[in-house]
Amino acid sequence: MSKIAVIKPCEPNPCLHEGTCNTIDSKNFRCDCTNTGYVGDRCQIGIVSTPEIQKLKIGIASEVQFLQARPSKALLLSIIAGETITINPSKNLSITFPNTSANFTITVLKAGLHFLSYHLSGPSKSDFKLPEKSVFLVKPGLSSRLDVFEKHFLVNRELPSGKYSYQESSLFRCNVTFSSTNPWQKTGGSIVTSGIVYANSIPLALLGANLSNLVYVPKRVMQGLSQKADVTKESEFDFVEYLQHDSFPRSFVQRFNKLAPHWFSAAMAASSFRFSIFNTMSSVGTTPAFLASSVCNGFPLQNVATTAFLFARVPSEIIFSQRTANISEGFFSCFAVDLCSSELFIGLSKSNTLRRGNLLLLKDMWQKGWDLEVHAFGFWQNGYLPKYIEGISWNGINTFSFAPFEPRIWLRGVFRVNSSSTVIGALEVSVVVEGELAINLTSLDDVSGKLT
């Protein structure tokens, strides 16, 4: 009798660097590279994690910084820095198995933006991808000059408004008024500016913009930052002060508040501890992959291409109907504004959820046994959500059919409901659902509206 060979695609393990093999079918598998320090379809590409460096002061050493990697042998890392930067104990570091990190400190003698590049060598070099540059900010020392906020009477440390306007209707489904602090120019068929840019008063870029492509691209932002690295002109001093006080995300959130209902507000902390390139530009439209991996994922947007996204990394406070969520600096938050319809959305990390709220309609839900942990929400001025057209719903007591409706508020999070019955003794049922909640109000100012 012939034997039938059983094919097991995960035997032997095809995943490298201790990746976990998961069988899909008799011929296919998927490698899980979680916590290996490697990525790729077989966990074959090593990642060097570089530090997010705090905002420094001239001549004062940084806190200890770490380069992290998991080489199978030895990985040598050389730090390439400018003449005014001192790296201690050495610019040449190594990580040798089984160690996973090397540490150093930075001291800088000049204010402005600074960059660290990296070079890899050693037996494990071929396993690793060259890391991107690190960028960090050194704050100017005390000076007799007026700071940029005093000079322009910017009492909230926001950005100055743009005085050069440009009307554009061909790029979007509506007319958009762009403005900039510097003049607009036509270059090779594109409209460009080097100033601070706004669209319908929403801040878009701190480093200028090309209207033919307003999608956030980290490499392009890094190139723009490198041109501002030498703080010798008055305009460069101003730019550094905007970065120091996180003026770009601060201005975006201030504009967001003006469009939001009166019972909502967001506020930035005085300034963040670390510099982040995400705090220099919003993105009009974005790639599906980037959106899927961010806290903006899942927004029921009418049109991604006309939506300005701010992926902020600053400590802030969200107040939703008198309930507060504090966003720690280490977490992203997402603010999104549709330039054509003024639809507004916010996404929070799951570590910074809003618990409950103070709307009467939500109080009614709590009394029926509901509890909410909200990590994303949105507002519509003119109710629009095509996917909520019909269905069956449960209000905590009964199921019922609902007709098509246009909600004003959208929430996403974890919803818990406890329901008890006296028919069969003391039976109690607890259900936990992660999903979406749509709320219909007469208007966004009607905080006593009813749940639909």
C-alpha positions in Angstrom: 0.0 0.0 0.0 1.4 3.4 -1.0 1.8 6.1 1.5 0.3 9.6 1.0 2.9 12.3 1.7 1.6 15.0 4.0 3.0 18.4 2.9 3.6 20.7 5.8 4.8 24.1 4.5 6.0 25.2 8.0 8.3 22.1 8.4 11.1 22.9 8.5 10.4 26.6 9.6 11.0 28.8 6.5 10.9 32.0 8.6 14.3 33.5 9.5 15.5 35.0 12.8 13.0 33.0 14.9 9.9 34.2 13.0 6.8 32.2 13.6 5.4 30.2 10.7 1.6 30.1 10.3 0.1 27.6 7.8 -2.4 29.0 5.3 -3.0 25.8 3.3 -1.0 22.8 2.1 1.3 25.0 0.0 1.3 28.4 1.5 2.4 29.9 4.8 2.8 33.3 6.4 5.7 34.5 8.7 4.9 36.4 11.8 7.9 38.6 12.6 6.5 40.2 15.7 9.2 41.0 18.3 12.0 39.5 16.1 13.6 42.9 15.1 13.1 41.9 11.4 10.5 42.4 8.7 9.8 40.9 5.2 7.9 37.9 4.0 10.4 35.6 5.7 11.7 38.0 8.4 14.8 38.5 6.4 15.3 42.3 6.7 16.7 43.6 10.0 15.6 47.0 11.4 17.8 49.4 13.3 15.6 51.4 15.6 16.9 54.9 16.0 16.1 57.3 18.9 13.6 60.2 18.9 15.8 62.8 20.4 14.5 65.4 22.8 14.7 69.2 22.1 18.1 70.1 23.3 19.8 73.2 24.8 23.1 74.6 23.5 26.0 72.9 25.2 23.9 70.6 27.5 24.2 66.8 27.0 21.1 64.9 26.0 19.6 62.1 27.9 20.9 58.7 27.0 19.9 57.7 23.4 19.6 54.1 22.2 20.2 52.3 18.9 18.4 49.0 18.9 18.8 45.9 16.7 18.9 42.1 17.0 21.9 40.9 15.0 22.7 37.2 14.8 26.5 38.0 15.1 27.8 41.6 15.3 26.6 44.9 13.8 28.8 47.9 13.8 27.2 51.3 13.6 28.9 54.6 12.9 27.1 57.9 13.6 27.8 60.7 11.1 27.3 64.1 12.6 28.1 67.8 12.0 31.2 69.6 13.4 29.2 71.2 16.2 27.9 67.9 17.5 29.8 65.7 20.0 28.8 62.0 20.4 29.9 60.3 23.6 31.4 57.8 24.3 32.1 57.4 20.6 30.6 57.8 17.1 31.5 54.2 16.5 29.2 51.8 18.3 28.5 48.0 18.1 25.8 45.6 19.0 27.0 42.0 19.4 24.7 39.0 19.9 23.0 38.5 22.4 23.0 42.2 23.1 20.3 44.3 21.4 21.3 47.9 22.0 24.1 50.5 22.1 23.8 53.9 23.8 25.3 57.4 23.4 24.7 61.0 24.4 24.7 64.2 22.2 26.0 67.6 23.0 25.5 70.4 20.4 27.1 73.9 20.3 24.8 75.6 17.8 21.0 76.2 17.7 18.8 74.9 14.9 17.9 71.7 13.2 20.6 68.9 13.2 20.8 65.5 11.6 22.5 62.2 12.4 23.2 59.7 9.6 24.2 56.1 10.1 26.7 53.7 8.4 26.5 49.9 9.0 29.4 47.4 8.8 30.4 44.1 10.5 29.4 40.5 10.0 25.6 41.1 10.2 25.6 44.2 7.9 24.0 42.3 5.0 21.0 41.4 7.2 20.1 45.0 7.9 18.4 47.9 6.2 20.2 51.3 6.5 18.2 53.4 8.9 16.8 56.8 8.0 18.4 60.0 9.3 17.5 61.2 12.8 16.5 64.9 13.0 16.4 66.9 16.2 16.1 70.5 17.4 18.5 72.6 19.5 16.7 75.6 21.0 18.2 79.1 20.7 19.7 80.6 23.8 18.5 83.8 25.4 18.6 86.8 23.1 17.8 90.5 23.1 15.8 90.1 19.9 12.0 89.9 19.9 10.8 86.3 19.5 8.6 85.6 16.5 5.4 85.6 18.5 6.0 89.0 20.0 7.0 90.3 16.6 3.8 89.2 14.9 1.5 89.6 18.0 0.8 85.8 18.1 -0.5 85.5 21.6 -1.2 81.7 21.4 2.1 80.9 19.7 0.3 80.0 16.5 1.5 80.5 13.0 1.1 83.9 11.2 -1.6 84.0 8.6 -0.8 83.9 4.9 -1.2 87.2 3.0 -0.6 85.8 -0.6 -3.7 84.1 -1.9 -4.3 81.7 -4.8 -7.7 80.3 -5.9 -7.8 76.7 -7.2 -10.8 74.8 -8.5 -9.3 72.1 -10.8 -7.6 70.0 -8.1 -10.7 69.5 -5.9 -14.4 69.1 -6.2 -14.8 72.6 -4.7 -13.1 75.9 -4.8 -10.2 76.1 -2.4 -8.4 79.3 -1.4 -4.8 78.7 -0.7 -2.7 81.3 1.2 1.0 81.6 2.0 3.3 83.9 3.9 5.5 84.0 0.8 4.4 84.8 -2.9 3.2 82.0 -5.2 5.2 81.1 -8.3 4.6 79.0 -11.4 7.4 76.6 -12.0 7.3 73.9 -14.7 3.5 73.9 -14.8 3.2 73.7 -11.0 2.2 76.3 -8.5 4.7 76.5 -5.6 5.5 78.7 -2.6 8.2 78.6 0.0 6.1 80.1 2.8 3.7 78.7 5.4 0.7 77.3 3.5 -3.0 77.2 4.3 -6.0 75.8 2.4 -9.4 77.4 3.4 -7.6 78.6 6.6 -6.4 75.0 7.4 -2.6 74.9 7.9 -1.1 72.6 5.3 2.7 73.0 5.4 5.4 74.9 7.4 8.0 74.4 4.7 6.2 75.5 1.5 4.2 73.4 -0.9 3.7 72.3 -4.5 0.0 72.3 -5.2 0.3 69.4 -7.6 1.2 67.1 -4.7 0.1 67.8 -1.2 0.4 64.3 0.2 2.8 63.9 3.2 6.0 62.2 2.1 8.6 61.9 4.9 11.6 62.0 2.6 10.4 65.3 1.0 9.8 66.8 4.4 13.4 65.8 5.5 14.8 67.5 2.3 12.9 70.7 3.2 14.1 70.6 6.8 17.7 70.2 5.7 17.5 73.5 3.9 16.6 75.2 7.2 19.4 73.6 9.2 21.7 76.6 9.3 20.3 79.2 11.6 22.0 82.4 10.4 19.1 84.5 9.0 16.2 86.1 10.9 13.7 83.9 9.0 15.6 80.7 10.2 15.4 81.9 13.8 11.6 82.3 13.3 11.4 78.9 11.9 13.2 77.3 14.8 10.8 79.0 17.3 7.8 77.7 15.4 9.3 74.2 15.7 10.2 74.7 19.4 6.7 75.6 20.3 4.9 73.1 17.9 3.1 76.1 16.2 2.0 74.0 13.2 -0.1 71.4 15.0 -1.2 74.1 17.5 -2.6 76.2 14.6 -4.3 73.2 12.9 -6.1 72.3 16.1 -7.1 75.9 16.7 -8.8 76.0 13.3 -10.3 72.6 13.9 -11.9 73.9 17.1 -13.5 76.8 15.2 -15.3 74.3 12.9 -16.3 71.9 15.7 -19.4 72.0 17.9 -19.2 74.4 20.9 -19.1 71.4 23.3 -15.9 70.0 21.8 -12.4 71.4 22.1 -8.8 70.3 21.8 -5.7 72.0 23.2 -2.0 71.4 22.8 0.4 71.4 25.8 2.9 74.2 26.1 5.3 72.3 23.8 6.4 68.7 23.3 9.6 67.3 24.8 10.8 65.8 21.5 10.8 67.1 17.9 8.9 65.2 15.3 8.8 65.8 11.5 5.1 64.9 11.6 4.5 68.2 13.4 5.6 70.2 10.3 3.0 69.3 7.6 -0.5 67.9 7.2 -1.4 65.7 4.3 -4.2 66.4 1.7 -5.1 62.9 0.8 -2.8 60.0 1.7 -1.8 56.6 0.5 -4.2 53.7 1.5 -1.2 51.9 3.2 -0.3 54.9 5.3 -3.9 55.5 6.3 -4.5 51.8 7.2 -1.5 51.9 9.5 -2.4 55.1 11.3 -5.0 56.2 14.0 -6.9 57.8 11.1 -7.9 54.3 9.8 -11.6 53.6 9.4 -12.9 57.2 9.2 -16.1 57.2 7.0 -14.8 59.9 4.7 -16.7 61.1 1.7 -13.4 61.9 -0.2 -9.9 61.1 1.1 -8.4 63.3 -1.7 -9.9 66.5 -0.3 -9.3 65.7 3.4 -6.4 67.3 5.3 -4.9 64.9 7.8 -2.7 66.0 10.7 -0.8 63.1 12.3 0.3 64.9 15.5 2.8 63.7 18.1 2.3 66.3 20.8 0.8 66.1 24.2 -2.7 67.4 24.1 -6.1 67.4 25.7 -9.4 66.5 24.1 -12.6 67.7 25.7 -15.7 66.0 24.4 -18.9 67.3 26.1 -17.1 68.0 29.4 -15.2 64.7 29.4 -11.4 64.8 28.9 -8.9 62.5 27.3 -5.2 63.4 27.8 -3.0 62.4 24.9 0.5 61.5 26.0 3.5 62.6 23.9 4.5 59.1 22.9 1.2 58.5 21.0 -0.2 59.7 17.7 -3.5 61.5 17.4 -5.1 62.2 14.0 -7.2 65.3 13.1 -8.9 65.3 9.7 -10.9 68.1 8.0 -12.6 67.8 4.6 -11.7 71.0 2.8 -14.9 71.0 0.8 -17.5 70.0 3.4 -15.9 70.7 6.7 -16.5 67.2 8.0 -14.3 66.6 11.0 -12.8 63.5 12.5 -10.4 62.6 15.3 -8.6 59.3 15.9 -6.9 58.5 19.2 -4.6 55.6 20.1 -6.4 52.9 22.2 -4.3 54.0 25.2 -6.0 57.5 25.1 -9.7 56.6 24.9 -12.6 58.8 25.9 -14.7 57.2 28.6 -18.4 58.0 28.2 -19.3 61.7 27.8 -22.0 64.1 29.0 -24.5 64.1 26.2 -28.0 63.4 27.4 -28.5 60.7 24.8 -25.4 58.9 26.1 -26.6 59.2 29.7 -29.8 57.4 28.6 -27.6 54.6 27.2 -25.7 54.3 30.5 -28.9 54.0 32.4 -29.7 51.0 30.2 -26.4 49.3 31.0 -24.1 50.7 28.2 -20.5 51.8 28.7 -18.3 53.3 26.0 -14.6 53.6 25.4 -14.3 55.9 22.3 -11.1 56.1 20.3 -12.4 57.8 17.2 -15.3 60.2 16.5 -16.5 62.6 13.8 -19.0 65.4 13.1 -21.1 66.2 10.1 -22.6 69.7 9.6 -25.0 68.3 7.0 -25.4 64.7 8.0 -23.9 62.3 5.5 -23.0 58.6 6.0 -24.1 56.4 3.1 -23.3 53.1 4.7 -25.9 53.6 7.5 -28.9 53.1 5.2 -30.9 50.3 6.8 -30.5 47.5 9.3 -31.3 45.8 12.6 -30.2 47.5 15.8 -30.4 46.7 19.5 -31.0 49.4 22.1 -30.0 47.3 25.1 -33.5 45.9 25.6 -35.1 45.2 22.2 -34.1 44.7 18.6 -35.7 47.0 16.0 -35.4 47.9 12.3 -34.2 51.4 11.4 -34.8 53.3 8.3 -32.2 55.3 6.4 -31.0 58.3 8.3 -28.3 61.0 8.2 -26.3 61.0 11.5 -24.5 64.0 12.9 -22.1 62.2 15.1 -20.0 59.1 14.5 -18.2 57.2 17.2 -15.9 54.1 17.0 -14.7 52.2 20.0 -15.5 49.5 22.5 -19.1 49.3 23.6 -20.1 47.2 26.6 -23.7 46.5 27.6 -25.0 44.7 30.6 -28.6 43.5 30.5 -30.4 41.6 33.3 -33.7 39.7 33.3 -36.0 38.8 36.2 -37.8 36.2 34.1 -35.2 33.5 34.8 -33.9 34.3 38.2 -31.1 36.7 38.2 -29.8 36.2 34.7 -27.4 38.8 33.5 -25.9 39.1 30.1 -22.8 41.1 29.2 -21.8 41.8 25.6 -18.6 43.5 24.5 -18.5 44.9 20.9 -15.8 46.8 19.1 -17.6 48.8 16.4 -19.3 52.0 15.4 -22.1 54.1 16.7 -24.1 56.7 14.7 -26.0 59.4 16.4 -28.8 61.6 14.9 -29.3 65.1 16.2 -31.4 68.0 15.0 -28.1 69.9 14.8 -24.6 69.6 16.2 -25.5 72.2 18.8 -28.4 70.1 20.1 -26.6 68.1 22.7 -29.9 66.7 24.1 -30.7 65.0 20.8 -31.8 61.4 20.6 -30.0 58.2 19.6 -31.1 56.8 16.3 
